[in-house]
């Protein structure tokens, strides 16, 4: 027996679970994804990763900008799906869509709910210094990631974990869990547990400004900021109106000095406590490079005071 599934997802994170459902033998009758958008230096209009993956496999792809119209909702209902699987789709699902499949809509969420409900759970888990993250498969309702939990599994966050490595680990975990969830749904053994109210946090949407480094903060927090926000939105600081992006850094716990001061020839920068030493840094129009290579073409002598955000 296989399930008739509508799959709703957009970024790379959502490709693996879709592939896993197909590999498990389920019928994915239609894929919903965000509309193609300009990307890259040439701003070429490009389909999303999920869109491209589904189209290459001959699956119908729909890209509505909203799902509020009666026509869109009726077209969704006419798919007669057993269940909709949602992974980082990017649109709020109105109640008629949530209720249309026989078993409703099931979401693959990249956090240990109720911690980090919302748009950017991977980045916020690292920013906050969490020691673990995971995936929650949940029954969707009209709230923001408030539905009953169906399955959950965990991964550790270490001092080396970046947004990229955590993203990839959770995508694999989500792929495994959704296949398990569909097997249990078929067998009638999938059980729901309400989310606890205690421990609820929200992972707000990120912007470029969230990546600006403030040297008045502790170095350990800035190092987490670098790991959490690379490659997007990126971490950066201004020096003489030049944007310098840091994509990797390490903490020098014993360093001290006025916040923002360059302390040595390795570009260790004094922070509110400790120092931050960039190991990969980029100036406009150049590729990321080691700090020593940057300093040869963009001198920052010992004692230089870097700009602090106002």
Phi and psi restraints in degrees (value plus and minus 20) as a CYANA .aco file:
   2 UNK   PHI    -145.6  -105.6
   2 UNK   PSI     139.1   179.1
   3 UNK   PHI    -117.5   -77.5
   3 UNK   PSI     127.1   167.1
   4 UNK   PHI    -112.8   -72.8
   4 UNK   PSI      92.9   132.9
   5 UNK   PHI    -138.4   -98.4
   5 UNK   PSI     115.5   155.5
   6 UNK   PHI    -116.7   -76.7
   6 UNK   PSI     108.4   148.4
   7 UNK   PHI    -129.0   -89.0
   7 UNK   PSI     114.4   154.4
   8 UNK   PHI    -149.4  -109.4
   8 UNK   PSI      89.0   129.0
   9 UNK   PHI    -184.9  -144.9
   9 UNK   PSI     145.5   185.5
  10 UNK   PHI    -152.4  -112.4
  10 UNK   PSI     -78.3   -38.3
  11 UNK   PHI    -105.6   -65.6
  11 UNK   PSI    -196.0  -156.0
  12 UNK   PHI     -73.9   -33.9
  12 UNK   PSI     -58.8   -18.8
  13 UNK   PHI     -72.8   -32.8
  13 UNK   PSI     -52.8   -12.8
  14 UNK   PHI    -109.5   -69.5
  14 UNK   PSI     -25.7    14.3
  15 UNK   PHI     -92.4   -52.4
  15 UNK   PSI     -65.6   -25.6
  16 UNK   PHI     -78.0   -38.0
  16 UNK   PSI     -68.7   -28.7
  17 UNK   PHI     -80.3   -40.3
  17 UNK   PSI     -57.2   -17.2
  18 UNK   PHI     -83.3   -43.3
  18 UNK   PSI     -65.3   -25.3
  19 UNK   PHI     -80.7   -40.7
  19 UNK   PSI     -59.6   -19.6
  20 UNK   PHI     -86.0   -46.0
  20 UNK   PSI     -58.9   -18.9
  21 UNK   PHI     -85.0   -45.0
  21 UNK   PSI     -60.2   -20.2
  22 UNK   PHI     -86.0   -46.0
  22 UNK   PSI     -62.5   -22.5
  23 UNK   PHI     -82.1   -42.1
  23 UNK   PSI     -53.3   -13.3
  24 UNK   PHI     -96.1   -56.1
  24 UNK   PSI     -25.3    14.7
  25 UNK   PHI      75.1   115.1
  25 UNK   PSI     -11.8    28.2
  26 UNK   PHI     -97.3   -57.3
  26 UNK   PSI     134.3   174.3
  27 UNK   PHI    -111.4   -71.4
  27 UNK   PSI      87.5   127.5
  28 UNK   PHI    -111.6   -71.6
  28 UNK   PSI      81.9   121.9
  29 UNK   PHI    -100.8   -60.8
  29 UNK   PSI     -41.3    -1.3
  30 UNK   PHI    -184.5  -144.5
  30 UNK   PSI     128.9   168.9
  31 UNK   PHI    -139.1   -99.1
  31 UNK   PSI     114.0   154.0
  32 UNK   PHI    -128.1   -88.1
  32 UNK   PSI     115.5   155.5
  33 UNK   PHI    -168.2  -128.2
  33 UNK   PSI     143.5   183.5
  34 UNK   PHI     -83.7   -43.7
  34 UNK   PSI     128.2   168.2
  35 UNK   PHI     -80.2   -40.2
  35 UNK   PSI     131.9   171.9
  36 UNK   PHI     -76.3   -36.3
  36 UNK   PSI     122.3   162.3
  37 UNK   PHI    -155.6  -115.6
  37 UNK   PSI     137.8   177.8
  38 UNK   PHI     -82.2   -42.2
  38 UNK   PSI     120.2   160.2
  39 UNK   PHI    -170.8  -130.8
  39 UNK   PSI     142.4   182.4
  40 UNK   PHI      54.9    94.9
  40 UNK   PSI     157.8   197.8
  41 UNK   PHI     -84.0   -44.0
  41 UNK   PSI     -52.6   -12.6
  42 UNK   PHI    -105.9   -65.9
  42 UNK   PSI     -21.0    19.0
  43 UNK   PHI      32.8    72.8
  43 UNK   PSI      17.8    57.8
  44 UNK   PHI     -92.9   -52.9
  44 UNK   PSI     114.6   154.6
  45 UNK   PHI     -88.3   -48.3
  45 UNK   PSI     101.0   141.0
  46 UNK   PHI    -150.0  -110.0
  46 UNK   PSI     116.2   156.2
  47 UNK   PHI     -88.4   -48.4
  47 UNK   PSI     135.7   175.7
  48 UNK   PHI     -85.0   -45.0
  48 UNK   PSI     141.7   181.7
  49 UNK   PHI     -75.2   -35.2
  49 UNK   PSI     -61.9   -21.9
  50 UNK   PHI     -86.7   -46.7
  50 UNK   PSI     -62.1   -22.1
  51 UNK   PHI     -77.1   -37.1
  51 UNK   PSI     -70.2   -30.2
  52 UNK   PHI     -83.2   -43.2
  52 UNK   PSI     -61.8   -21.8
  53 UNK   PHI     -83.1   -43.1
  53 UNK   PSI     -66.4   -26.4
  54 UNK   PHI     -86.9   -46.9
  54 UNK   PSI     -63.1   -23.1
  55 UNK   PHI     -81.9   -41.9
  55 UNK   PSI     -58.1   -18.1
  56 UNK   PHI     -85.4   -45.4
  56 UNK   PSI     -40.3    -0.3
  57 UNK   PHI    -124.0   -84.0
  57 UNK   PSI      -7.2    32.8
  58 UNK   PHI      54.9    94.9
  58 UNK   PSI       0.5    40.5
  59 UNK   PHI    -113.0   -73.0
  59 UNK   PSI     116.4   156.4
  60 UNK   PHI     -81.1   -41.1
  60 UNK   PSI     113.8   153.8
  61 UNK   PHI    -140.4  -100.4
  61 UNK   PSI     111.5   151.5
  62 UNK   PHI    -138.0   -98.0
  62 UNK   PSI     119.9   159.9
  63 UNK   PHI    -151.5  -111.5
  63 UNK   PSI      38.4    78.4
  64 UNK   PHI     -86.8   -46.8
  64 UNK   PSI     126.6   166.6
  65 UNK   PHI     -97.0   -57.0
  65 UNK   PSI     -45.9    -5.9
  66 UNK   PHI    -165.2  -125.2
  66 UNK   PSI     147.6   187.6
  67 UNK   PHI    -144.2  -104.2
  67 UNK   PSI      12.3    52.3
  68 UNK   PHI    -111.8   -71.8
  68 UNK   PSI     -41.3    -1.3
  69 UNK   PHI     -97.6   -57.6
  69 UNK   PSI     130.1   170.1
  70 UNK   PHI     -82.1   -42.1
  70 UNK   PSI     -54.9   -14.9
  71 UNK   PHI     -84.1   -44.1
  71 UNK   PSI     -65.2   -25.2
  72 UNK   PHI     -84.3   -44.3
  72 UNK   PSI     -60.6   -20.6
  73 UNK   PHI     -88.7   -48.7
  73 UNK   PSI     -57.6   -17.6
  74 UNK   PHI     -87.4   -47.4
  74 UNK   PSI     -60.8   -20.8
  75 UNK   PHI     -82.7   -42.7
  75 UNK   PSI     -56.9   -16.9
  76 UNK   PHI     -85.7   -45.7
  76 UNK   PSI     -66.5   -26.5
  77 UNK   PHI     -83.1   -43.1
  77 UNK   PSI     -54.7   -14.7
  78 UNK   PHI     -89.8   -49.8
  78 UNK   PSI     -28.4    11.6
  79 UNK   PHI     -91.5   -51.5
  79 UNK   PSI     -36.5     3.5
  80 UNK   PHI      31.4    71.4
  80 UNK   PSI      29.0    69.0
  81 UNK   PHI     -99.0   -59.0
  81 UNK   PSI     128.7   168.7
  82 UNK   PHI     -91.0   -51.0
  82 UNK   PSI     -57.6   -17.6
  83 UNK   PHI    -178.9  -138.9
  83 UNK   PSI     130.9   170.9
  84 UNK   PHI    -127.5   -87.5
  84 UNK   PSI     113.5   153.5
  85 UNK   PHI    -127.8   -87.8
  85 UNK   PSI     107.5   147.5
  86 UNK   PHI    -140.3  -100.3
  86 UNK   PSI     111.7   151.7
  87 UNK   PHI    -164.5  -124.5
  87 UNK   PSI      85.9   125.9
  88 UNK   PHI      30.0    70.0
  88 UNK   PSI      29.5    69.5
  89 UNK   PHI     -93.2   -53.2
  89 UNK   PSI     -68.2   -28.2
  90 UNK   PHI      83.9   123.9
  90 UNK   PSI     -18.7    21.3
  91 UNK   PHI    -144.3  -104.3
  91 UNK   PSI     124.9   164.9
  92 UNK   PHI     -94.8   -54.8
  92 UNK   PSI     113.3   153.3
  93 UNK   PHI    -114.5   -74.5
  93 UNK   PSI      99.0   139.0
  94 UNK   PHI     -90.9   -50.9
  94 UNK   PSI     143.3   183.3
  95 UNK   PHI     -75.5   -35.5
  95 UNK   PSI     -62.2   -22.2
  96 UNK   PHI     -79.9   -39.9
  96 UNK   PSI     -51.8   -11.8
  97 UNK   PHI     -94.6   -54.6
  97 UNK   PSI     -64.0   -24.0
  98 UNK   PHI     -78.2   -38.2
  98 UNK   PSI     -55.1   -15.1
  99 UNK   PHI    -110.2   -70.2
  99 UNK   PSI     -30.7     9.3
 100 UNK   PHI     -88.3   -48.3
 100 UNK   PSI     -68.3   -28.3
 101 UNK   PHI     -86.7   -46.7
 101 UNK   PSI     133.1   173.1
 102 UNK   PHI     -73.2   -33.2
 102 UNK   PSI     -63.4   -23.4
 103 UNK   PHI    -127.9   -87.9
 103 UNK   PSI      -0.6    39.4
 104 UNK   PHI      53.1    93.1
 104 UNK   PSI    -177.1  -137.1
 105 UNK   PHI    -136.3   -96.3
 105 UNK   PSI     112.5   152.5
 106 UNK   PHI    -137.4   -97.4
 106 UNK   PSI     109.0   149.0
 107 UNK   PHI    -128.0   -88.0
 107 UNK   PSI     121.2   161.2
 108 UNK   PHI    -121.2   -81.2
 108 UNK   PSI      87.2   127.2
 109 UNK   PHI    -131.6   -91.6
 109 UNK   PSI     114.1   154.1
 110 UNK   PHI    -108.2   -68.2
 110 UNK   PSI      35.3    75.3
 111 UNK   PHI    -181.2  -141.2
 111 UNK   PSI     152.2   192.2
 112 UNK   PHI    -114.3   -74.3
 112 UNK   PSI      64.7   104.7
 113 UNK   PHI     -77.7   -37.7
 113 UNK   PSI     126.0   166.0
 114 UNK   PHI    -107.2   -67.2
 114 UNK   PSI     -10.2    29.8
 115 UNK   PHI     -95.5   -55.5
 115 UNK   PSI     112.5   152.5
 116 UNK   PHI      42.7    82.7
 116 UNK   PSI      34.7    74.7
 117 UNK   PHI     -87.2   -47.2
 117 UNK   PSI     129.4   169.4
 118 UNK   PHI      94.6   134.6
 118 UNK   PSI    -181.9  -141.9
 119 UNK   PHI    -102.1   -62.1
 119 UNK   PSI     -48.6    -8.6
 120 UNK   PHI    -153.8  -113.8
 120 UNK   PSI      39.6    79.6
 121 UNK   PHI     -86.9   -46.9
 121 UNK   PSI     -53.3   -13.3
 122 UNK   PHI     -84.1   -44.1
 122 UNK   PSI     -69.3   -29.3
 123 UNK   PHI     -85.6   -45.6
 123 UNK   PSI     -62.3   -22.3
 124 UNK   PHI     -88.0   -48.0
 124 UNK   PSI     -52.7   -12.7
 125 UNK   PHI     -82.3   -42.3
 125 UNK   PSI     -61.3   -21.3
 126 UNK   PHI     -92.0   -52.0
 126 UNK   PSI     -63.4   -23.4
 127 UNK   PHI     -75.7   -35.7
 127 UNK   PSI     -58.9   -18.9
 128 UNK   PHI    -100.4   -60.4
 128 UNK   PSI     -27.7    12.3
 129 UNK   PHI      58.9    98.9
 129 UNK   PSI       2.7    42.7
 130 UNK   PHI     -80.4   -40.4
 130 UNK   PSI     127.9   167.9
 131 UNK   PHI    -115.2   -75.2
 131 UNK   PSI     -26.6    13.4
 132 UNK   PHI    -172.9  -132.9
 132 UNK   PSI     137.8   177.8
 133 UNK   PHI    -159.7  -119.7
 133 UNK   PSI    -185.3  -145.3
 134 UNK   PHI     149.3   189.3
 134 UNK   PSI    -186.9  -146.9
 135 UNK   PHI    -146.5  -106.5
 135 UNK   PSI     115.2   155.2
 136 UNK   PHI    -135.0   -95.0
 136 UNK   PSI     104.3   144.3
 137 UNK   PHI    -112.7   -72.7
 137 UNK   PSI     102.8   142.8
 138 UNK   PHI    -153.6  -113.6
 138 UNK   PSI     132.3   172.3
 139 UNK   PHI    -100.1   -60.1
 139 UNK   PSI     102.9   142.9
 140 UNK   PHI     -98.2   -58.2
 140 UNK   PSI     123.0   163.0
 141 UNK   PHI    -148.9  -108.9
 141 UNK   PSI    -186.3  -146.3
 142 UNK   PHI     -99.6   -59.6
 142 UNK   PSI     -27.6    12.4
 143 UNK   PHI    -103.5   -63.5
 143 UNK   PSI     157.2   197.2
 144 UNK   PHI    -107.3   -67.3
 144 UNK   PSI      75.9   115.9
 145 UNK   PHI      36.3    76.3
 145 UNK   PSI      20.1    60.1
 146 UNK   PHI    -125.6   -85.6
 146 UNK   PSI     -20.5    19.5
 147 UNK   PHI     -90.6   -50.6
 147 UNK   PSI     148.9   188.9
 148 UNK   PHI     -84.4   -44.4
 148 UNK   PSI     123.5   163.5
 149 UNK   PHI    -104.1   -64.1
 149 UNK   PSI     116.9   156.9
 150 UNK   PHI    -128.5   -88.5
 150 UNK   PSI     -67.8   -27.8
 151 UNK   PHI    -164.7  -124.7
 151 UNK   PSI     133.3   173.3
 152 UNK   PHI    -171.2  -131.2
 152 UNK   PSI     124.5   164.5
 153 UNK   PHI    -167.9  -127.9
 153 UNK   PSI     141.7   181.7
 154 UNK   PHI    -144.0  -104.0
 154 UNK   PSI     135.2   175.2
 155 UNK   PHI    -156.5  -116.5
 155 UNK   PSI     132.0   172.0
 156 UNK   PHI     -99.2   -59.2
 156 UNK   PSI     126.7   166.7
 157 UNK   PHI    -127.5   -87.5
 157 UNK   PSI     101.0   141.0
 158 UNK   PHI    -129.7   -89.7
 158 UNK   PSI    -198.9  -158.9
 159 UNK   PHI     -87.5   -47.5
 159 UNK   PSI     -33.9     6.1
 160 UNK   PHI    -122.3   -82.3
 160 UNK   PSI     -24.9    15.1
 161 UNK   PHI     -88.1   -48.1
 161 UNK   PSI     110.4   150.4
 162 UNK   PHI    -134.5   -94.5
 162 UNK   PSI     149.2   189.2
 163 UNK   PHI     -78.0   -38.0
 163 UNK   PSI     -57.3   -17.3
 164 UNK   PHI     -87.9   -47.9
 164 UNK   PSI     -67.1   -27.1
 165 UNK   PHI     -89.1   -49.1
 165 UNK   PSI     -56.2   -16.2
 166 UNK   PHI     -89.6   -49.6
 166 UNK   PSI     -62.4   -22.4
 167 UNK   PHI     -73.3   -33.3
 167 UNK   PSI     -68.9   -28.9
 168 UNK   PHI     -86.3   -46.3
 168 UNK   PSI     -60.4   -20.4
 169 UNK   PHI     -84.8   -44.8
 169 UNK   PSI     -60.6   -20.6
 170 UNK   PHI     -93.5   -53.5
 170 UNK   PSI     -51.1   -11.1
 171 UNK   PHI     -83.6   -43.6
 171 UNK   PSI     -61.0   -21.0
 172 UNK   PHI     -86.1   -46.1
 172 UNK   PSI     -64.2   -24.2
 173 UNK   PHI     -82.6   -42.6
 173 UNK   PSI     -62.9   -22.9
 174 UNK   PHI     -82.9   -42.9
 174 UNK   PSI     -56.3   -16.3
 175 UNK   PHI     -83.2   -43.2
 175 UNK   PSI     -64.0   -24.0
 176 UNK   PHI     -86.0   -46.0
 176 UNK   PSI     -64.5   -24.5
 177 UNK   PHI     -87.3   -47.3
 177 UNK   PSI     -57.6   -17.6
 178 UNK   PHI     -90.3   -50.3
 178 UNK   PSI     -52.5   -12.5
 179 UNK   PHI     -86.4   -46.4
 179 UNK   PSI     -61.6   -21.6
 180 UNK   PHI     -81.1   -41.1
 180 UNK   PSI     -63.1   -23.1
 181 UNK   PHI     -82.9   -42.9
 181 UNK   PSI     -61.4   -21.4
 182 UNK   PHI     -87.3   -47.3
 182 UNK   PSI     -56.4   -16.4
 183 UNK   PHI     -84.2   -44.2
 183 UNK   PSI     -61.5   -21.5
 184 UNK   PHI     -90.5   -50.5
 184 UNK   PSI     -55.1   -15.1
 185 UNK   PHI     -82.2   -42.2
 185 UNK   PSI     -64.5   -24.5
 186 UNK   PHI     -80.7   -40.7
 186 UNK   PSI     -59.4   -19.4
 187 UNK   PHI    -101.6   -61.6
 187 UNK   PSI     -28.6    11.4
 188 UNK   PHI      56.9    96.9
 188 UNK   PSI       1.2    41.2
 189 UNK   PHI    -131.7   -91.7
 189 UNK   PSI     -15.0    25.0
 190 UNK   PHI     -97.0   -57.0
 190 UNK   PSI      99.4   139.4
 191 UNK   PHI    -133.8   -93.8
 191 UNK   PSI     129.2   169.2
 192 UNK   PHI    -130.0   -90.0
 192 UNK   PSI     120.3   160.3
 193 UNK   PHI    -145.3  -105.3
 193 UNK   PSI     104.9   144.9
 194 UNK   PHI     -80.3   -40.3
 194 UNK   PSI     125.7   165.7
 195 UNK   PHI     -90.8   -50.8
 195 UNK   PSI     119.9   159.9
 196 UNK   PHI     -90.6   -50.6
 196 UNK   PSI     131.4   171.4
 197 UNK   PHI     -98.9   -58.9
 197 UNK   PSI     -52.2   -12.2
 198 UNK   PHI     -87.7   -47.7
 198 UNK   PSI     118.8   158.8
 199 UNK   PHI      67.5   107.5
 199 UNK   PSI     -11.1    28.9
 200 UNK   PHI     -91.0   -51.0
 200 UNK   PSI     108.7   148.7
 201 UNK   PHI    -156.2  -116.2
 201 UNK   PSI     142.8   182.8
 202 UNK   PHI    -143.7  -103.7
 202 UNK   PSI     112.6   152.6
 203 UNK   PHI    -120.3   -80.3
 203 UNK   PSI      72.8   112.8
 204 UNK   PHI     -86.4   -46.4
 204 UNK   PSI     136.2   176.2
 205 UNK   PHI     -82.4   -42.4
 205 UNK   PSI     122.4   162.4
 206 UNK   PHI    -116.5   -76.5
 206 UNK   PSI     131.6   171.6
 207 UNK   PHI    -149.8  -109.8
 207 UNK   PSI     151.1   191.1
 208 UNK   PHI     -76.4   -36.4
 208 UNK   PSI     -58.0   -18.0
 209 UNK   PHI     -84.4   -44.4
 209 UNK   PSI     -46.1    -6.1
 210 UNK   PHI     -83.7   -43.7
 210 UNK   PSI     -39.6     0.4
 211 UNK   PHI    -106.9   -66.9
 211 UNK   PSI     -24.8    15.2
 212 UNK   PHI     -91.9   -51.9
 212 UNK   PSI     110.7   150.7
 213 UNK   PHI    -106.1   -66.1
 213 UNK   PSI     111.5   151.5
 214 UNK   PHI    -132.5   -92.5
 214 UNK   PSI      87.8   127.8
 215 UNK   PHI     -84.1   -44.1
 215 UNK   PSI     -33.3     6.7
 216 UNK   PHI     -94.7   -54.7
 216 UNK   PSI     -33.0     7.0
 217 UNK   PHI    -105.9   -65.9
 217 UNK   PSI     141.0   181.0
 218 UNK   PHI     -81.3   -41.3
 218 UNK   PSI     124.5   164.5
 219 UNK   PHI     -79.5   -39.5
 219 UNK   PSI     -55.9   -15.9
 220 UNK   PHI     -82.9   -42.9
 220 UNK   PSI     -53.8   -13.8
 221 UNK   PHI     -92.2   -52.2
 221 UNK   PSI     -58.3   -18.3
 222 UNK   PHI     -88.1   -48.1
 222 UNK   PSI     -56.7   -16.7
 223 UNK   PHI     -84.4   -44.4
 223 UNK   PSI     -59.0   -19.0
 224 UNK   PHI     -85.4   -45.4
 224 UNK   PSI     -56.5   -16.5
 225 UNK   PHI     -80.6   -40.6
 225 UNK   PSI     -62.2   -22.2
 226 UNK   PHI     -82.9   -42.9
 226 UNK   PSI     -67.0   -27.0
 227 UNK   PHI     -86.8   -46.8
 227 UNK   PSI     -53.9   -13.9
 228 UNK   PHI     -98.7   -58.7
 228 UNK   PSI     -53.3   -13.3
 229 UNK   PHI    -129.4   -89.4
 229 UNK   PSI      -8.6    31.4
 230 UNK   PHI    -123.9   -83.9
 230 UNK   PSI     107.0   147.0
 231 UNK   PHI    -110.1   -70.1
 231 UNK   PSI     -33.4     6.6
 232 UNK   PHI    -151.7  -111.7
 232 UNK   PSI     117.3   157.3
 233 UNK   PHI    -100.6   -60.6
 233 UNK   PSI     -16.2    23.8
 234 UNK   PHI      69.1   109.1
 234 UNK   PSI     130.5   170.5
 235 UNK   PHI    -131.8   -91.8
 235 UNK   PSI     120.6   160.6
 236 UNK   PHI    -176.7  -136.7
 236 UNK   PSI     144.3   184.3
 237 UNK   PHI    -165.1  -125.1
 237 UNK   PSI     141.2   181.2
 238 UNK   PHI    -122.7   -82.7
 238 UNK   PSI     117.0   157.0
 239 UNK   PHI    -159.0  -119.0
 239 UNK   PSI      95.6   135.6
 240 UNK   PHI      31.9    71.9
 240 UNK   PSI      24.7    64.7
 241 UNK   PHI      48.6    88.6
 241 UNK   PSI      -9.0    31.0
 242 UNK   PHI    -121.5   -81.5
 242 UNK   PSI     109.8   149.8
 243 UNK   PHI    -104.7   -64.7
 243 UNK   PSI     100.8   140.8
 244 UNK   PHI    -132.6   -92.6
 244 UNK   PSI     104.3   144.3
 245 UNK   PHI    -121.2   -81.2
 245 UNK   PSI     113.1   153.1
 246 UNK   PHI    -127.3   -87.3
 246 UNK   PSI     104.3   144.3
 247 UNK   PHI    -130.8   -90.8
 247 UNK   PSI     -28.5    11.5
 248 UNK   PHI    -176.9  -136.9
 248 UNK   PSI     123.7   163.7
 249 UNK   PHI    -177.6  -137.6
 249 UNK   PSI     145.0   185.0
 250 UNK   PHI    -155.5  -115.5
 250 UNK   PSI     136.9   176.9
 251 UNK   PHI    -111.6   -71.6
 251 UNK   PSI     116.2   156.2
 252 UNK   PHI    -129.5   -89.5
 252 UNK   PSI      74.5   114.5
 253 UNK   PHI     -82.8   -42.8
 253 UNK   PSI     -50.6   -10.6
 254 UNK   PHI    -108.0   -68.0
 254 UNK   PSI     -27.8    12.2
 255 UNK   PHI     -87.4   -47.4
 255 UNK   PSI     127.6   167.6
 256 UNK   PHI    -173.7  -133.7
 256 UNK   PSI     132.2   172.2
 257 UNK   PHI     140.9   180.9
 257 UNK   PSI     156.9   196.9
 258 UNK   PHI     -80.8   -40.8
 258 UNK   PSI     117.6   157.6
 259 UNK   PHI     -75.6   -35.6
 259 UNK   PSI     105.8   145.8
 260 UNK   PHI      76.9   116.9
 260 UNK   PSI     -21.3    18.7
 261 UNK   PHI    -105.0   -65.0
 261 UNK   PSI     114.8   154.8
 262 UNK   PHI     -95.1   -55.1
 262 UNK   PSI     103.6   143.6
 263 UNK   PHI    -118.8   -78.8
 263 UNK   PSI     -43.5    -3.5
 264 UNK   PHI    -177.2  -137.2
 264 UNK   PSI    -199.7  -159.7
 265 UNK   PHI     -95.9   -55.9
 265 UNK   PSI     -23.5    16.5
 266 UNK   PHI    -114.5   -74.5
 266 UNK   PSI     -13.6    26.4
 267 UNK   PHI      46.5    86.5
 267 UNK   PSI      14.5    54.5
 268 UNK   PHI     -90.0   -50.0
 268 UNK   PSI     110.0   150.0
 269 UNK   PHI    -135.0   -95.0
 269 UNK   PSI     106.3   146.3
 270 UNK   PHI     -86.9   -46.9
 270 UNK   PSI     118.0   158.0
 271 UNK   PHI    -141.5  -101.5
 271 UNK   PSI    -195.9  -155.9
 272 UNK   PHI     -75.2   -35.2
 272 UNK   PSI     -56.0   -16.0
 273 UNK   PHI    -166.8  -126.8
 273 UNK   PSI     116.1   156.1
 274 UNK   PHI      51.9    91.9
 274 UNK   PSI    -190.5  -150.5
 275 UNK   PHI    -154.5  -114.5
 275 UNK   PSI     135.1   175.1
 276 UNK   PHI    -132.6   -92.6
 276 UNK   PSI     108.0   148.0
 277 UNK   PHI    -134.3   -94.3
 277 UNK   PSI      85.3   125.3
 278 UNK   PHI     -83.4   -43.4
 278 UNK   PSI     115.9   155.9
 279 UNK   PHI    -128.8   -88.8
 279 UNK   PSI     -39.0     1.0
 280 UNK   PHI    -156.9  -116.9
 280 UNK   PSI     104.9   144.9
 281 UNK   PHI    -162.4  -122.4
 281 UNK   PSI     133.2   173.2
 282 UNK   PHI    -160.4  -120.4
 282 UNK   PSI     112.9   152.9
 283 UNK   PHI    -124.5   -84.5
 283 UNK   PSI     141.8   181.8
 284 UNK   PHI     -74.9   -34.9
 284 UNK   PSI     114.7   154.7
 285 UNK   PHI      58.8    98.8
 285 UNK   PSI     -19.2    20.8
 286 UNK   PHI    -138.0   -98.0
 286 UNK   PSI     141.2   181.2
 287 UNK   PHI     -98.9   -58.9
 287 UNK   PSI     137.4   177.4
 288 UNK   PHI     -77.1   -37.1
 288 UNK   PSI     123.5   163.5
 289 UNK   PHI    -166.5  -126.5
 289 UNK   PSI     147.2   187.2
 290 UNK   PHI     -86.5   -46.5
 290 UNK   PSI     133.2   173.2
 291 UNK   PHI     -78.7   -38.7
 291 UNK   PSI     -57.8   -17.8
 292 UNK   PHI     -82.0   -42.0
 292 UNK   PSI     -57.6   -17.6
 293 UNK   PHI     -89.5   -49.5
 293 UNK   PSI     -58.2   -18.2
 294 UNK   PHI     -81.2   -41.2
 294 UNK   PSI     -64.7   -24.7
 295 UNK   PHI     -85.5   -45.5
 295 UNK   PSI     -43.5    -3.5
 296 UNK   PHI     -88.3   -48.3
 296 UNK   PSI     -50.9   -10.9
 297 UNK   PHI    -130.0   -90.0
 297 UNK   PSI     -28.2    11.8
 298 UNK   PHI    -162.6  -122.6
 298 UNK   PSI      56.8    96.8
 299 UNK   PHI     -80.9   -40.9
 299 UNK   PSI     115.4   155.4
 300 UNK   PHI    -154.1  -114.1
 300 UNK   PSI      61.2   101.2
 301 UNK   PHI     -81.7   -41.7
 301 UNK   PSI     137.6   177.6
 302 UNK   PHI     -74.7   -34.7
 302 UNK   PSI     113.4   153.4
 303 UNK   PHI      78.4   118.4
 303 UNK   PSI     -34.9     5.1
 304 UNK   PHI     -76.7   -36.7
 304 UNK   PSI     115.7   155.7
 305 UNK   PHI    -120.0   -80.0
 305 UNK   PSI      95.7   135.7
 306 UNK   PHI     -97.4   -57.4
 306 UNK   PSI     132.2   172.2
 307 UNK   PHI     -82.6   -42.6
 307 UNK   PSI     119.3   159.3
 308 UNK   PHI    -123.3   -83.3
 308 UNK   PSI     122.0   162.0
 309 UNK   PHI     -78.8   -38.8
 309 UNK   PSI     121.1   161.1
